[in-house]
Amino acid sequence: MRTIRNNLMKITGVLALMTVALSLAQDGAMSVNLGESADHGQFLTDANGMALYLFVPDAQGASTCYDDCATNWPPVIVASADALPTVAEGLDAALLGTVARDDGTLQLTYNGWPLYLFAGDTEAGQTNGQAVGDNWFLVDPAGEGIGMAPAG
């Protein structure tokens, strides 16, 4: 019974994140803001204060997170390359961009990194996805992964 309840809670959380991502993409009310924690410093968030993450395998700029991956790590989708979000003070709007996903949607990028939410973050300010699998990292204001090993 506990497993069923936990799975239902996870599914509900994922659906809520996907609904937020889709509604923001459709109404253009999206913004990229800054969150801050004692453990990680400043990091990018969406308009609702949910942490934004990058995925190390996306290093070449193409989104590689699909199917089950995208269920746990919903991509941040925008309506068009002309409808980029606003950015908070301290962030560089010139670092925003998009990348086409296999399904034809456009995923928001920052400094070339496709951006994702994490289903395990259920409240604003949570950073439960930080360093998961040594592949998922919060994004700092310069567009780099916080705590990510340097390339090379």
ZADO-1210 file (C-alpha; in nm, 4 decimals, padded with zeros to 6 digits):
<atoms>
<atom x="00.0000" y="00.0000" z="00.0000" code="MET" pos="1"/>
<atom x="00.2839" y="00.2388" z="00.0862" code="ARG" pos="2"/>
<atom x="00.4480" y="00.1737" z="-00.2527" code="THR" pos="3"/>
<atom x="00.1246" y="00.2523" z="-00.4365" code="ILE" pos="4"/>
<atom x="00.0808" y="00.5745" z="-00.2388" code="ARG" pos="5"/>
<atom x="00.4431" y="00.6785" z="-00.3053" code="ASN" pos="6"/>
<atom x="00.4064" y="00.6057" z="-00.6763" code="ASN" pos="7"/>
<atom x="00.0840" y="00.8068" z="-00.6930" code="LEU" pos="8"/>
<atom x="00.2571" y="01.0991" z="-00.5210" code="MET" pos="9"/>
<atom x="00.5433" y="01.0833" z="-00.7726" code="LYS" pos="10"/>
<atom x="00.3022" y="01.0705" z="-01.0656" code="ILE" pos="11"/>
<atom x="00.1042" y="01.3642" z="-00.9261" code="THR" pos="12"/>
<atom x="00.4246" y="01.5647" z="-00.8868" code="GLY" pos="13"/>
<atom x="00.5382" y="01.4906" z="-01.2413" code="VAL" pos="14"/>
<atom x="00.1985" y="01.5849" z="-01.3843" code="LEU" pos="15"/>
<atom x="00.2005" y="01.9099" z="-01.1884" code="ALA" pos="16"/>
<atom x="00.5475" y="02.0012" z="-01.3184" code="LEU" pos="17"/>
<atom x="00.4516" y="01.9145" z="-01.6751" code="MET" pos="18"/>
<atom x="00.1326" y="02.1203" z="-01.6483" code="THR" pos="19"/>
<atom x="00.3285" y="02.4205" z="-01.5220" code="VAL" pos="20"/>
<atom x="00.5891" y="02.3833" z="-01.7972" code="ALA" pos="21"/>
<atom x="00.3244" y="02.3553" z="-02.0676" code="LEU" pos="22"/>
<atom x="00.1130" y="02.6421" z="-01.9382" code="SER" pos="23"/>
<atom x="00.4162" y="02.8698" z="-01.9133" code="LEU" pos="24"/>
<atom x="00.5158" y="02.7798" z="-02.2673" code="ALA" pos="25"/>
<atom x="00.1681" y="02.8541" z="-02.3971" code="GLN" pos="26"/>
<atom x="00.0973" y="03.1838" z="-02.2235" code="ASP" pos="27"/>
<atom x="00.4461" y="03.3339" z="-02.2521" code="GLY" pos="28"/>
<atom x="00.4491" y="03.4301" z="-01.8825" code="ALA" pos="29"/>
<atom x="00.7752" y="03.2539" z="-01.8222" code="MET" pos="30"/>
<atom x="01.0751" y="03.4110" z="-01.6568" code="SER" pos="31"/>
<atom x="01.4118" y="03.2845" z="-01.5467" code="VAL" pos="32"/>
<atom x="01.5006" y="03.3971" z="-01.1968" code="ASN" pos="33"/>
<atom x="01.7639" y="03.3376" z="-00.9330" code="LEU" pos="34"/>
<atom x="01.7296" y="03.1167" z="-00.6299" code="GLY" pos="35"/>
<atom x="01.9898" y="03.0811" z="-00.3604" code="GLU" pos="36"/>
<atom x="02.0855" y="02.8231" z="-00.1033" code="SER" pos="37"/>
<atom x="02.3598" y="02.8006" z="00.1565" code="ALA" pos="38"/>
<atom x="02.4820" y="02.4758" z="-00.0009" code="ASP" pos="39"/>
<atom x="02.4831" y="02.5771" z="-00.3675" code="HIS" pos="40"/>
<atom x="02.4890" y="02.9568" z="-00.3897" code="GLY" pos="41"/>
<atom x="02.2845" y="03.1239" z="-00.6639" code="GLN" pos="42"/>
<atom x="02.1104" y="02.9081" z="-00.9243" code="PHE" pos="43"/>
<atom x="01.8535" y="02.9508" z="-01.2009" code="LEU" pos="44"/>
<atom x="01.4843" y="02.8981" z="-01.1256" code="THR" pos="45"/>
<atom x="01.1634" y="02.9261" z="-01.3215" code="ASP" pos="46"/>
<atom x="00.8928" y="03.1835" z="-01.2465" code="ALA" pos="47"/>
<atom x="00.7625" y="02.9619" z="-00.9648" code="ASN" pos="48"/>
<atom x="01.0992" y="02.9328" z="-00.7908" code="GLY" pos="49"/>
<atom x="01.1580" y="02.5754" z="-00.9099" code="MET" pos="50"/>
<atom x="01.5259" y="02.4935" z="-00.9679" code="ALA" pos="51"/>
<atom x="01.6490" y="02.4539" z="-01.3246" code="LEU" pos="52"/>
<atom x="01.9025" y="02.1858" z="-01.4110" code="TYR" pos="53"/>
<atom x="02.1378" y="02.0877" z="-01.6918" code="LEU" pos="54"/>
<atom x="02.2147" y="01.7313" z="-01.8001" code="PHE" pos="55"/>
<atom x="02.5830" y="01.6490" z="-01.8657" code="VAL" pos="56"/>
<atom x="02.5117" y="01.4269" z="-02.1746" code="PRO" pos="57"/>
<atom x="02.3586" y="01.7385" z="-02.3378" code="ASP" pos="58"/>
<atom x="02.7084" y="01.8940" z="-02.3571" code="ALA" pos="59"/>
<atom x="02.6881" y="01.9281" z="-02.7339" code="GLN" pos="60"/>
<atom x="02.3734" y="02.1391" z="-02.7052" code="GLY" pos="61"/>
<atom x="02.1199" y="01.8768" z="-02.8167" code="ALA" pos="62"/>
<atom x="01.8652" y="01.7458" z="-02.5698" code="SER" pos="63"/>
<atom x="01.9254" y="01.3785" z="-02.4945" code="THR" pos="64"/>
<atom x="01.6624" y="01.3305" z="-02.2199" code="CYS" pos="65"/>
<atom x="01.3508" y="01.1539" z="-02.3513" code="TYR" pos="66"/>
<atom x="01.0904" y="00.8975" z="-02.2402" code="ASP" pos="67"/>
<atom x="01.1402" y="00.7944" z="-01.8741" code="ASP" pos="68"/>
<atom x="01.4168" y="01.0504" z="-01.8393" code="CYS" pos="69"/>
<atom x="01.1842" y="01.3330" z="-01.9466" code="ALA" pos="70"/>
<atom x="00.9166" y="01.2063" z="-01.7079" code="THR" pos="71"/>
<atom x="01.1548" y="01.2533" z="-01.4148" code="ASN" pos="72"/>
<atom x="01.3264" y="01.5578" z="-01.5637" code="TRP" pos="73"/>
<atom x="01.0648" y="01.7545" z="-01.7609" code="PRO" pos="74"/>
<atom x="01.2233" y="01.9793" z="-02.0224" code="PRO" pos="75"/>
<atom x="01.1490" y="02.3519" z="-02.0033" code="VAL" pos="76"/>
<atom x="00.9505" y="02.4154" z="-02.3214" code="ILE" pos="77"/>
<atom x="00.8903" y="02.7519" z="-02.4894" code="VAL" pos="78"/>
<atom x="00.6310" y="02.8352" z="-02.7525" code="ALA" pos="79"/>
<atom x="00.8815" y="02.9744" z="-03.0022" code="SER" pos="80"/>
<atom x="01.2354" y="03.1045" z="-03.0342" code="ALA" pos="81"/>
<atom x="01.0784" y="03.4524" z="-03.0486" code="ASP" pos="82"/>
<atom x="00.9002" y="03.4036" z="-02.7140" code="ALA" pos="83"/>
<atom x="01.1955" y="03.3677" z="-02.4801" code="LEU" pos="84"/>
<atom x="01.1364" y="03.4381" z="-02.1122" code="PRO" pos="85"/>
<atom x="01.2453" y="03.7479" z="-01.9310" code="THR" pos="86"/>
<atom x="01.5453" y="03.7168" z="-01.7002" code="VAL" pos="87"/>
<atom x="01.6041" y="03.8474" z="-01.3501" code="ALA" pos="88"/>
<atom x="01.8690" y="04.1035" z="-01.2707" code="GLU" pos="89"/>
<atom x="02.2065" y="03.9322" z="-01.2597" code="GLY" pos="90"/>
<atom x="02.1279" y="03.7023" z="-01.5515" code="LEU" pos="91"/>
<atom x="02.2270" y="03.7544" z="-01.9148" code="ASP" pos="92"/>
<atom x="01.9333" y="03.7412" z="-02.1587" code="ALA" pos="93"/>
<atom x="02.1842" y="03.6879" z="-02.4399" code="ALA" pos="94"/>
<atom x="02.2569" y="03.3412" z="-02.2944" code="LEU" pos="95"/>
<atom x="01.8962" y="03.2288" z="-02.3554" code="LEU" pos="96"/>
<atom x="01.8189" y="03.0213" z="-02.6596" code="GLY" pos="97"/>
<atom x="01.6314" y="02.7146" z="-02.7761" code="THR" pos="98"/>
<atom x="01.7030" y="02.3706" z="-02.9106" code="VAL" pos="99"/>
<atom x="01.4590" y="02.1571" z="-03.1102" code="ALA" pos="100"/>
<atom x="01.3466" y="01.8342" z="-02.9450" code="ARG" pos="101"/>
<atom x="01.2655" y="01.5153" z="-03.1362" code="ASP" pos="102"/>
<atom x="00.8915" y="01.5850" z="-03.0965" code="ASP" pos="103"/>
<atom x="00.9231" y="01.9279" z="-03.2600" code="GLY" pos="104"/>
<atom x="00.8897" y="02.1331" z="-02.9401" code="THR" pos="105"/>
<atom x="01.1503" y="02.3895" z="-02.8454" code="LEU" pos="106"/>
<atom x="01.3431" y="02.3488" z="-02.5231" code="GLN" pos="107"/>
<atom x="01.4822" y="02.6532" z="-02.3467" code="LEU" pos="108"/>
<atom x="01.8605" y="02.6729" z="-02.3183" code="THR" pos="109"/>
<atom x="02.0922" y="02.8883" z="-02.1110" code="TYR" pos="110"/>
<atom x="02.4534" y="02.9206" z="-02.2240" code="ASN" pos="111"/>
<atom x="02.3767" y="02.6414" z="-02.4717" code="GLY" pos="112"/>
<atom x="02.2569" y="02.3944" z="-02.2051" code="TRP" pos="113"/>
<atom x="01.9009" y="02.2612" z="-02.2425" code="PRO" pos="114"/>
<atom x="01.7122" y="02.3280" z="-01.9167" code="LEU" pos="115"/>
<atom x="01.5051" y="02.0855" z="-01.7090" code="TYR" pos="116"/>
<atom x="01.2947" y="02.0735" z="-01.3959" code="LEU" pos="117"/>
<atom x="01.3126" y="01.7782" z="-01.1539" code="PHE" pos="118"/>
<atom x="01.0056" y="01.5793" z="-01.0502" code="ALA" pos="119"/>
<atom x="01.1626" y="01.5278" z="-00.7073" code="GLY" pos="120"/>
<atom x="01.1503" y="01.9030" z="-00.6388" code="ASP" pos="121"/>
<atom x="00.7954" y="01.9558" z="-00.5178" code="THR" pos="122"/>
<atom x="00.8334" y="02.3040" z="-00.3673" code="GLU" pos="123"/>
<atom x="01.0078" y="02.6243" z="-00.4679" code="ALA" pos="124"/>
<atom x="01.3685" y="02.6398" z="-00.3563" code="GLY" pos="125"/>
<atom x="01.4230" y="02.2645" z="-00.3379" code="GLN" pos="126"/>
<atom x="01.7383" y="02.1313" z="-00.5043" code="THR" pos="127"/>
<atom x="01.6869" y="01.7559" z="-00.4707" code="ASN" pos="128"/>
<atom x="01.8165" y="01.6950" z="-00.8222" code="GLY" pos="129"/>
<atom x="02.1604" y="01.8451" z="-00.7592" code="GLN" pos="130"/>
<atom x="02.4379" y="01.6049" z="-00.8667" code="ALA" pos="131"/>
<atom x="02.1974" y="01.3121" z="-00.9185" code="VAL" pos="132"/>
<atom x="02.3907" y="01.0368" z="-01.0938" code="GLY" pos="133"/>
<atom x="02.6758" y="01.2845" z="-01.1365" code="ASP" pos="134"/>
<atom x="02.4840" y="01.4002" z="-01.4463" code="ASN" pos="135"/>
<atom x="02.2317" y="01.6585" z="-01.3235" code="TRP" pos="136"/>
<atom x="02.3430" y="01.9972" z="-01.1935" code="PHE" pos="137"/>
<atom x="02.1921" y="02.3262" z="-01.0939" code="LEU" pos="138"/>
<atom x="02.2786" y="02.6075" z="-01.3339" code="VAL" pos="139"/>
<atom x="02.4672" y="02.9116" z="-01.2034" code="ASP" pos="140"/>
<atom x="02.4138" y="03.2679" z="-01.3373" code="PRO" pos="141"/>
<atom x="02.7023" y="03.2237" z="-01.5852" code="ALA" pos="142"/>
<atom x="02.5318" y="02.9155" z="-01.7309" code="GLY" pos="143"/>
<atom x="02.7625" y="02.6527" z="-01.5830" code="GLU" pos="144"/>
<atom x="02.6738" y="02.3463" z="-01.3753" code="GLY" pos="145"/>
<atom x="02.7257" y="02.4036" z="-01.0039" code="ILE" pos="146"/>
<atom x="02.9718" y="02.1431" z="-00.8748" code="GLY" pos="147"/>
<atom x="03.0092" y="01.9851" z="-01.2177" code="MET" pos="148"/>
<atom x="03.3555" y="01.8504" z="-01.3022" code="ALA" pos="149"/>
<atom x="03.5312" y="02.0662" z="-01.5620" code="PRO" pos="150"/>
<atom x="03.5177" y="01.9347" z="-01.9176" code="ALA" pos="151"/>
<atom x="03.8157" y="01.7741" z="-02.0545" code="GLY" pos="152"/>
</atoms>
